[in-house]
Amino acid sequence: MSRFFSDRARGMKASDIRELLELTQRPEIISLAGGLPNTKAFPAEQIAEICTDILKNDSHKALQYSATEGIRPLRQALVDYMKRSFHVDGEVDNLIVTTGSQQALSLISMGLLDPNDIVLTTAPSYVGGIGAFRAFQARIDTVAQDDEGLVIESLSEKLSTMKANFKKPKLIYVVPTFQNPAGVTMNEKRREEMLELAIDYDVLILEDDPYSRLRFEGEEVKPVKYFDYEGRVIFLGTMSKLLSPGLRVAWMLSPKDLSRKFAIAKQSADLCSTTFSQHIAYEFINRGYLEPHIEKVKAMYMRKKDIMLKAMDEHFPEGLTWTKPEGGMFTWVTMPEHMDSKLILMRAIKEDHVAFVIGSAFYPDGSGKNHMRLNFSHSSDEKLEEGIKRLGATLKKEMV
Ligand SMILES: Cc1ncc(COP(=O)(O)O)c(C=O)c1O
């Protein structure tokens, strides 16, 4: 049937580790692979209370279609939240509720990217972002990343070389805080410098931020959007990692002239995001549940991060390094150049019953083989410790 596929669909490729990751669903496997919140971090009781109230009092609204841009009270609550928690001034008209940030990535691609347009991102970068841009036939080019995120010199050089060749990217895509996959954070100086370069070369910045509220240590860093005095940053926020990914409630705050186009794109994508979920998210914020809940999640994830890093110190062989995240859900391991995380993953699953995500999944050109991403949010404390012990055993066998 492939003769019926569109050119676009022909270009879409399933990740080559999907089959391997399916194995991770087996009960004997400890998976440090997925980017999932911990199920104990879901505020089920509060959501049950809210659902009962919504169905009793507001079912005529909550079970109906709603505005494409999102229900007004939630949009207003999110604008207030952006001010309170991110120091960003926004207007309700420029904030659109989306069906997860993943939809925002698609809508932005739909609205901005023509085939062969270039999106610049870091190497490594979020695999779902890369996938969304590629689905719209964009080309992905990368700049270097170190322990403090995107390297400005690399961006500057790339933009200048492109200009010399009469090219420029449409978008610079970054996950600047507790990045998925590497857990690293760009400092404010780099954020400002990136923005200045974007202004000089007339490029838009897409700031994807699911994790910054999950900071357990260190100084808060203002979002790139905070420095955006002339309106060229699109900011993505989501309730997925704070409240629940199953609700699929996220938002995008865009420069004025873009939001209208994105709303039109969203109309053709899904008419509106789930109205019921939007009412739940609104009530969760409105009843003052969000901030205390985030504190609980942070305490849980900080404990898990400490357990994981301590176990890594204890069980991983010499010659490996890893990031020490101050928040978020991931740590990123760097192994000696010759090591191939795909081979290690096969061995880890088959022999030691533990899984992770291979580094090359996050590199648009398939490089990065000597890295792996480990998630610390999802597993129980015991499984985290045992999972790292098992992975340490695999790594030791690989290194002899
Ligand atoms: C960087 C990044 N962006 C976007 C998403 C998608 O989030 P959502 O559940 O809001 O679609 C994720 C999820 O892991 C992510 O890590």
The ligand as a Gaussian input file, in Angstrom:
#p B3LYP/6-31G(d) Opt

LIG

0 1
 C       11.107000      18.771000      25.515000
 C        9.724000      18.221000      25.394000
 N        8.826000      18.877000      24.665000
 C        7.570000      18.425000      24.541000
 C        7.165000      17.257000      25.160000
 C        5.759000      16.790000      24.957000
 O        4.986000      17.095000      26.052000
 P        3.411000      17.019000      26.054000
 O        3.030000      15.881000      26.927000
 O        2.955000      18.332000      26.609000
 O        2.941000      16.828000      24.635000
 C        8.065000      16.536000      25.933000
 C        7.674000      15.272000      26.567000
 O        8.467000      14.482000      27.006000
 C        9.386000      17.033000      26.071000
 O       10.313000      16.400000      26.791000

